[in-house]
């Protein structure tokens, strides 16, 4: 069994900000941080939905991780004519 330190990163990890899963997880983290420092924003949502904001974003991120989003290197090089 290989250790965690011997694992390799996924191809194109430098551009992970483009991935739907990373964007949704960043949004979930931001929602938690904003909630910690300014809980008043949650009152913009219906009371029954407040507890589901972060879990829903995380679940969507898991689904987003499964969606093929193209070549990890797409768009890195300008088009040559």
PyMOL commands that set and color helices and strands:
alter all, ss='L'
color gray80, all
select helices_A, chain A and resi 4-6+13-18+20-37+39-44+50-66
alter helices_A, ss='H'
color red, helices_A
deselect
rebuild
show_as cartoon
